[in-house]
Amino acid sequence: MLTPDSASGNWKEKRSRLYPGDLKYSKEHEWVKVDSGIATVGITSHAQSELGDIVYVELPKVGVKFVAMKEFGVVESVKTVSTLYSPVSGEVAEINSILSSKPEVVNTDPYGQGWMIKIKMSTPSEVDKLLSSKEYEALLKK
């Protein structure tokens, strides 16, 4: 699945771009970055690659509350429709409004401009139950 980076020959460097070490991951292929009690959530590079070209993203409204691992939205691609799951519990503090007009940003920048929602966490310890980048990569190899 991973090949050496042709420029540097360093596969570890390439892996770190695919699964950044400062994020946590769900088995359902969402990523989480926590900053001051706010969890930014998106889908992983693996997920967007498997989905193909993303053509539509349906996100919740600000203020909606979620319990961890419950559906928060939908991603539609040229191949399929996929459910999005909230890796943590809390209230939606912000949505990425860019995705309503440019859903393809999830394909081109899944860990940057392709983020989906920000959640004010109600149970911050839930992040500890998520996977590290190494654990997530191991999951993909199964």
Rosetta silent file (secondary structure, phi, psi, omega in degrees, C-alpha in Angstrom):
SEQUENCE: MLTPDSASGNWKEKRSRLYPGDLKYSKEHEWVKVDSGIATVGITSHAQSELGDIVYVELPKVGVKFVAMKEFGVVESVKTVSTLYSPVSGEVAEINSILSSKPEVVNTDPYGQGWMIKIKMSTPSEVDKLLSSKEYEALLKK
SCORE:     score description
SCORE:     0.000 S_00000001
   1 L     0.000  -43.205  177.883    0.000    0.000    0.000 S_00000001
   2 L  -101.031  138.393  177.763    2.796    2.431    0.805 S_00000001
   3 L  -122.662  159.386  178.641    5.674    2.881   -1.573 S_00000001
   4 L   -60.017  143.707  174.663    8.890    4.818   -1.161 S_00000001
   5 L   -67.423  121.355 -174.313    8.632    8.514   -1.861 S_00000001
   6 L   -63.002  -30.228 -178.953   10.335    8.861   -5.260 S_00000001
   7 L   -73.657  -42.858 -175.115   11.923   12.194   -4.341 S_00000001
   8 L  -112.009  -16.189 -175.354   13.449   11.113   -1.046 S_00000001
   9 L    71.680   12.030 -173.950   13.065    7.335   -1.046 S_00000001
  10 L  -104.979  100.525 -178.470   11.692    7.723    2.473 S_00000001
  11 H   -69.160  -31.426 -179.927    8.473    5.732    2.947 S_00000001
  12 H   -63.554  -40.079  177.784    8.150    6.822    6.575 S_00000001
  13 H   -62.117  -42.178  179.662    8.004   10.473    5.500 S_00000001
  14 H   -65.117  -42.417  179.744    5.242    9.662    3.015 S_00000001
  15 H   -59.893  -39.487 -177.942    3.310    7.702    5.659 S_00000001
  16 H   -65.130  -25.942  175.407    3.429   10.669    8.019 S_00000001
  17 H   -78.346  -31.544  179.378    1.686   12.748    5.360 S_00000001
  18 H   -74.366  -37.817 -176.857   -0.953   10.025    4.860 S_00000001
  19 L  -136.835   77.744 -176.508   -1.601    9.550    8.593 S_00000001
  20 L   -53.497  137.171 -176.634   -0.247   12.548   10.544 S_00000001
  21 L   -71.067  -15.983 -179.534    1.003   11.623   14.007 S_00000001
  22 L   -89.257    6.012  178.875   -0.639   14.596   15.727 S_00000001
  23 L  -110.243  162.465  170.981   -4.131   13.274   14.897 S_00000001
  24 E  -113.211  156.543 -172.050   -6.283   10.509   16.352 S_00000001
  25 E  -132.920  147.004  174.163   -8.283    8.135   14.148 S_00000001
  26 L   -99.885  159.430  176.649  -11.507    6.147   14.323 S_00000001
  27 L   -67.174  -15.737  179.430  -11.975    2.659   12.918 S_00000001
  28 L   -91.449    6.611  172.285  -14.616    4.255   10.673 S_00000001
  29 L    80.021   27.548  169.005  -11.886    6.385    8.999 S_00000001
  30 E   -98.908  153.745  174.608  -12.475    9.778   10.588 S_00000001
  31 E  -115.768  157.884 -179.076   -9.618   11.803   12.039 S_00000001
  32 E  -137.877  134.624  170.576   -9.651   14.145   15.040 S_00000001
  33 E  -125.073  124.447 -175.850   -7.396   17.003   16.054 S_00000001
  34 E  -104.030  133.748  176.198   -8.027   18.458   19.512 S_00000001
  35 E  -145.259  113.487  178.067   -7.217   22.034   20.488 S_00000001
  36 L    52.443   46.660  176.169   -8.513   23.591   23.732 S_00000001
  37 L    80.596    1.800  177.408  -11.501   21.247   24.027 S_00000001
  38 E  -108.801  126.300  178.510  -12.512   21.614   20.371 S_00000001
  39 E  -102.269  118.221  172.741  -12.216   18.553   18.136 S_00000001
  40 E   -88.445  133.210 -173.147  -11.786   19.197   14.433 S_00000001
  41 E  -125.719  140.443  173.924  -13.068   16.193   12.469 S_00000001
  42 E  -153.251 -173.140  175.483  -12.591   15.035    8.888 S_00000001
  43 E  -104.452  153.771 -175.017  -12.103   11.849    6.908 S_00000001
  44 L   -74.152  164.548  174.908   -8.728   10.224    6.385 S_00000001
  45 H   -57.777  -40.780  177.855   -6.655   10.166    3.247 S_00000001
  46 H   -60.098  -46.990 -178.150   -7.463    6.458    2.980 S_00000001
  47 H   -62.030  -47.115 -178.441  -11.214    7.119    3.171 S_00000001
  48 H   -65.412  -34.089  178.121  -11.227    9.852    0.536 S_00000001
  49 H   -66.246  -43.242  178.870   -9.091    7.676   -1.741 S_00000001
  50 H   -66.333  -35.992 -179.646  -11.474    4.722   -1.383 S_00000001
  51 H   -70.714  -33.490 -174.368  -14.497    6.937   -2.022 S_00000001
  52 L    87.939 -159.700 -176.272  -13.094    8.487   -5.180 S_00000001
  53 L   -64.342  116.291 -178.591  -14.073   11.934   -6.400 S_00000001
  54 E   -82.246  129.237 -175.953  -16.283   13.537   -3.737 S_00000001
  55 E  -115.498  -12.000 -177.851  -19.206   15.461   -5.202 S_00000001
  56 E  -159.689  138.833  175.482  -21.344   16.291   -2.146 S_00000001
  57 E  -130.758  124.028  176.759  -20.922   16.622    1.628 S_00000001
  58 E  -105.947  120.219 -177.803  -23.913   16.869    3.978 S_00000001
  59 L  -119.809  157.671  179.218  -23.038   18.297    7.384 S_00000001
  60 L   -74.289  171.683  175.601  -25.113   19.055   10.506 S_00000001
  61 L   -84.733  153.119  173.867  -26.082   22.511   11.682 S_00000001
  62 L   -58.853  137.677  179.514  -24.099   24.367   14.341 S_00000001
  63 L    99.791  -17.171  178.464  -25.520   23.578   17.781 S_00000001
  64 L   -68.896  139.228 -179.506  -26.484   19.974   17.040 S_00000001
  65 E  -104.325  143.260 -179.589  -25.305   17.563   19.740 S_00000001
  66 E  -130.386  151.954  169.774  -23.806   14.141   19.056 S_00000001
  67 L  -101.643  145.452 -179.036  -22.840   11.073   21.004 S_00000001
  68 L   -51.904  138.165  176.805  -19.585    9.400   19.982 S_00000001
  69 L    70.084   20.295  172.361  -19.853    7.028   17.021 S_00000001
  70 L  -102.308  153.875 -177.621  -23.259    8.296   15.897 S_00000001
  71 E   -61.102  134.050  175.119  -23.919    9.564   12.380 S_00000001
  72 E  -122.263   -9.748 -179.292  -23.215   13.253   11.789 S_00000001
  73 E   179.954 -170.307 -176.130  -23.352   13.509    8.013 S_00000001
  74 E  -141.355  143.115  172.837  -22.923   11.966    4.603 S_00000001
  75 E  -118.717  130.713  177.450  -20.300   12.076    1.870 S_00000001
  76 E  -114.036  132.723  177.915  -21.312   11.321   -1.697 S_00000001
  77 E  -124.473  178.291  178.033  -18.776   10.405   -4.341 S_00000001
  78 L   -65.981  -19.856 -178.434  -18.953    9.256   -7.938 S_00000001
  79 L   -93.239  -39.587 -167.691  -18.699    5.686   -6.564 S_00000001
  80 L  -164.178  176.715  171.661  -20.926    5.606   -3.479 S_00000001
  81 E  -116.453  134.434 -177.278  -22.556    7.342   -0.524 S_00000001
  82 E  -129.889  139.255  177.805  -20.871    6.968    2.866 S_00000001
  83 E   -80.404  141.900  175.544  -22.028    7.811    6.382 S_00000001
  84 E  -102.703  137.861 -178.927  -19.853   10.009    8.586 S_00000001
  85 E  -118.887  139.553  178.921  -19.558    9.173   12.296 S_00000001
  86 L   -78.240  118.000 -179.714  -18.649   11.513   15.117 S_00000001
  87 L   -71.523  -16.862 -179.046  -15.566   10.123   16.890 S_00000001
  88 L  -136.507  160.167  177.305  -16.368   12.154   20.032 S_00000001
  89 L   -87.955  149.703  176.842  -19.428   13.416   21.890 S_00000001
  90 E   152.310 -164.497 -176.228  -20.337   17.068   22.009 S_00000001
  91 E  -114.220  136.204  179.148  -21.934   20.005   20.228 S_00000001
  92 E   -66.005  119.490 -179.464  -21.147   21.186   16.713 S_00000001
  93 E   -96.577  -26.036 -177.352  -19.348   24.506   17.104 S_00000001
  94 E  -162.454  147.445  171.650  -18.551   25.090   13.429 S_00000001
  95 E  -118.690  156.563  178.620  -18.965   23.466   10.024 S_00000001
  96 L   -85.719   94.388 -175.759  -16.688   23.825    7.028 S_00000001
  97 L   -67.004  -19.407  177.581  -18.933   25.895    4.756 S_00000001
  98 H   -58.965  -33.764 -174.326  -16.411   25.667    1.889 S_00000001
  99 H   -67.332  -20.197  178.827  -17.479   22.054    1.358 S_00000001
 100 H   -67.929  -32.283  178.981  -21.005   23.030    0.268 S_00000001
 101 H  -106.409  -18.723 -178.684  -19.638   24.591   -2.924 S_00000001
 102 L  -136.038   65.765 -178.070  -16.284   22.773   -3.182 S_00000001
 103 L   -63.642  -21.916 -179.663  -16.660   19.221   -1.802 S_00000001
 104 L   -64.925  -13.333  176.611  -13.633   18.110   -3.829 S_00000001
 105 H   -60.556  -28.873  177.195  -11.414   19.862   -1.261 S_00000001
 106 H   -61.603  -36.017  177.840  -11.833   16.711    0.857 S_00000001
 107 H   -72.072  -41.064 -173.135   -9.951   14.819   -1.881 S_00000001
 108 H   -84.898  -24.672 -176.726   -7.182   17.359   -2.348 S_00000001
 109 L  -150.459   64.466 -173.587   -6.586   18.353    1.298 S_00000001
 110 L   -61.949  -27.484 -178.061   -8.321   15.930    3.715 S_00000001
 111 L  -100.166   -1.134 -179.151   -6.284   17.030    6.768 S_00000001
 112 L  -117.918 -106.682 -177.615   -6.281   20.750    6.007 S_00000001
 113 L   -65.920  -13.287 -179.314   -8.996   22.689    4.184 S_00000001
 114 L   -88.512   11.090  176.244  -11.042   19.474    3.841 S_00000001
 115 L   -59.525  158.702 -174.392  -11.969   19.301    7.534 S_00000001
 116 L  -111.093  -56.239 -178.858  -15.703   18.858    8.112 S_00000001
 117 E  -138.764  159.276  171.449  -16.883   19.890   11.566 S_00000001
 118 E  -118.389  130.856 -175.735  -15.585   21.254   14.853 S_00000001
 119 E  -118.219  127.582  170.092  -17.103   19.813   18.013 S_00000001
 120 E   -78.813  108.032 -171.513  -17.027   21.317   21.490 S_00000001
 121 E   -69.884  137.013  174.853  -16.356   18.070   23.311 S_00000001
 122 L   -94.290  -22.004  179.963  -18.528   17.069   26.237 S_00000001
 123 L  -136.099   79.393 -175.850  -16.316   14.094   27.162 S_00000001
 124 H   -55.513  -27.092 -178.802  -12.690   14.888   26.230 S_00000001
 125 H   -65.433  -15.495  178.048  -11.457   11.505   27.524 S_00000001
 126 H   -61.469  -26.784  179.760  -13.126    9.824   24.521 S_00000001
 127 H   -60.971  -32.756 -179.077  -10.140   10.932   22.436 S_00000001
 128 H   -64.922  -19.929 -179.857   -7.985    8.482   24.423 S_00000001
 129 H   -86.711   -8.346  179.999  -10.040    5.591   22.979 S_00000001
 130 L   -82.249  167.720 -175.565   -9.208    6.565   19.390 S_00000001
 131 E   -85.568  146.506  170.389   -6.328    5.132   17.381 S_00000001
 132 L   -76.927  172.006  178.885   -2.848    6.609   16.974 S_00000001
 133 H   -61.859  -39.105  178.809   -1.489    6.969   13.437 S_00000001
 134 H   -66.539  -40.959  177.614    0.464    3.703   13.834 S_00000001
 135 H   -65.891  -38.852  178.723   -2.606    1.863   15.130 S_00000001
 136 H   -65.558  -43.572  179.013   -4.700    3.253   12.281 S_00000001
 137 H   -62.041  -41.203  178.013   -2.125    2.175    9.706 S_00000001
 138 H   -61.892  -39.161  177.452   -2.058   -1.333   11.243 S_00000001
 139 H   -59.068  -41.116 -178.441   -5.855   -1.448   10.975 S_00000001
 140 H   -67.960  -25.051 -178.498   -5.629   -0.717    7.245 S_00000001
 141 H   -81.178  -12.992 -178.794   -3.221   -3.603    6.722 S_00000001
 142 L   -72.227    0.000    0.000   -5.685   -6.161    8.119 S_00000001
